[in-house]
């Protein structure tokens, strides 16, 4: 997308930083976007080496900017990125495994993907998606949502349940794409038509049928209670921080 690349180039020129990775995040990465969905770009940048070797260094480890009505940029500095990596941060995981990559220097994501597969904490990841499901189902139950917001919230809850199901079933990091996750969740087969209907309604809202999913919501609440008791027993992996340091030094060429 030319607009994305131009925005990233403008950021580099204005800050003297180097963007080493940029990808799509959110619904356009998951495959649940509508035609009108925003472009939500996550990027990782490296600042001039003297910024890091400076006693007067100011904390400047993230950036967020609305470039246009349909394009938002969110960036992390390299050191913040690596700190989040050692903590098994789910948002970073989703960015690293995004199927839509706009820019990448020196196979940046490939090395981190390889390391994440063996060291990311499945317990940390699963707790994240458990909280996501809880908050979205609570919003559905307690608030009167407009059709477009209702559909988006319900799809987020469905995706969270599927991510937890995959982690629990395979003891591995889950795929990002929504349709791939559906194929891994056998108990959702009976609701595949409803899920496809929700995806279609994001583009063509029909408020007459948008709230007819109470049985499906009850199923998710039941599944959530089951996973809540199982998350505690997921493995906690140990990350070798020296490997992360080695990646930082390689990127900075020091």
N, C-alpha and C positions, 0 to 999 in steps of 0.2 A: 504494500500500500504506500503510494508516494507521499501521502500526507503524514504518515507515521515516520517514514525515513527523514522527511524534511524537518519534522519536529525534533527528532533525535539529533540531527545534525546541528540544528539551531541551539539545542542545549549544550552540545559540545563546544560550539564556538563562543557561547556566552560565559561558560564556566571554565574553559581550558581543561575540561575533563574528557575522558575517553569512555564511550559506551562500549562494553565488551559483550553484552548480551541483551537482547530485547525480544519479548514474546507477547502474545495475546494471553490475557487471563480472563476469568469470569466466563460468562455464558458462551462467548464466541470460541473459547477453548474447549468448553464442555460439549458443544454442539446443541445447546438448548436455546440459542439466541433466536430472536425474531429479526425480521428485516430491518426494523428500526432500532435494534439494540446498539448501545454505545460500543465504541472500541476502547477497551480498557487495557492499556499497554503497561506491562511491568518490565523495567530495565535495571541493569546493574552497571555501575560506572566506577572507573578508577580516576582518582584525582592526581594532580601533579605530585611527584615523589616528595617534593619539599613540603607539601601540605602535611604529610605524615611525620616528617622529621623536623618538627617545629615546636618549641616550648610554648609558643603563643597560639598553638593550634586551636581553632574554633571547632566545636562539634557541628559537623555538616555531613550527616550520614544518611540523609533521606531527602527526597524531593517529591512534591505532588503538584501537578499543574493541569488545569483544564485548558487545553489548547484550542478547542472549538466545541460547539454544542454537542458533538458526537464523539469527541476524542479526549481521553484523559490519560495523562502520563503519571506513573508512580515509579520512582527509582530508589534503589538502595546502593550506598557506597560498598565497595568490595569488602571492607572489614566488617561492616554491619551484616552483610550477606553471609560471611563466613561464621560470624557469631551466631546468627540464626540457624545456620546449617548444623553447628554443633549441638543445638537445642532441638533438632528434629522439627523445625518450624513447618507446619503444614502449608502455609501460603507459599513459602519458598519451594517446597516440594512440588506443588502444582505448577509453579512457574518453570522449574527446571524440566518438567516432563510435558510441558505444553506442546500440542501438536502444531501450533502456529508460531513459527520463529521468524522474526523480522531481520535479526542481525545476530551474528555470533563470531567472536574472535577466538582463534586457536582451539576450537572444539571445547570451549569453556564448559558447556553443560554436560558433555559426554563424561568427563572425569568425575564430576560431582554426581551424575546419575549412577555411575558404577559404584561409587563409594556409598551413596545413599541406600542402594539396594541391600547392602550388607550391614549398614550401621544405624540407619534411622530407627528410632524407637517406635515400634508398632503400638505400644501402649499410649504414648503421647499422641500419635496420629488418631487413634481410635477415640480417645477422650475428646479430641477436637471435634470430630464428626458427631459424637454423641451430643455434645453441647449444641452443635448446629441444628441437629434434628429437634432437640428439646425446644430451643428458642423459636424455631419456625412453626412447630406444631402449637406452641403456646400462643403465638401471634394469631394463628388461624382460629384457635378456640376462643380467644378473648377479645378480638377486634373484628369489626365489620370492615373487611377489606374490599376495595374496588376490584372488579374482575381481573384487570391486568396484574395488580399487586397480589391477589389471591393465587393466581396461576404461578407467578414467579416464586412465591413463598412455598407453595406446595411442591414444586419441582425441586427446590433447594432441599426440602425435607426428604424427598424421595432419593435424591442423589446422596445425601448423608447416610441414609439407611443402607444404600447399596455399597458405599465405600466401607462401612463397618462390616457388612456381610462378607465382602471380599477379604478384608484383613483377617477376620475370624476364621474363614473357611480355608484360606491358602497360607496364612501366616506370612504374607508378603505385602509389599506396597501395592495399592490398587491402581488400575488404569485411570486416566483422566476422563476419557470420552464417555458420555452418558450412555450411548447405544451399546458400547462394549460392556459396560457394567450391567445393563439389563440382561444380556446373554449369560452373565455369571450368576444371576439371582434366580434360581429355579422357582422359589415361592412367589415371585412376581409375575410368572408366566400368565396366570389367570387375570392379571391386571394390565397386561401389555397393551390391550386396546385402549384402556382408559389413559394410560401414560402417553400413548401416541396421540390421543385426542387432545390432551393437555398441551403437548408440543405444537400441534396444529393451531390450537386456539390462541397461542401467543401471537400469531400473525393475524388471526381473524377472530377477534373476541366475540363470544356468544354468551351474554350474561344469563340467558335462560337456563343453560345447562352447566354453568361453571361451578356451582356449589353442590353438585350431586356426587360427592366423593366421600361421604361419611364412613362407609364400610372400609374403604381403603385407608382412611385416616386411623380408624380403630386398629387395623392390622399393623400399621406402622408403630402406633403407641405400644402395642403388645410386643412387637419385635424389639423396640427400644428398651423395654423393661428387661427382656432377656439378655440383650447385649450389655446392659448396665452391670449385670452380675458377672459377665464373662471378661470384661475389659481388664479387670484387676489381674487376671491370670495370663495376659499377653506378655511376651518376653520384652525385657528392657535390654537393648543392645548397648554395648560400650563403644564409643567412638574414639578412634586414635587421633587426637588433636594434632599430633606431629604431622600426620598426613595432610591435614588441612593447612598447617603452616607451610608445608612444602609447596602446596598449590598456590598460596598467596605469594611466596617468594618467586615462584616460576612466572606468575603473571606480572609481578613488578620487576622481574629480571634483576633481582638482587641476590 
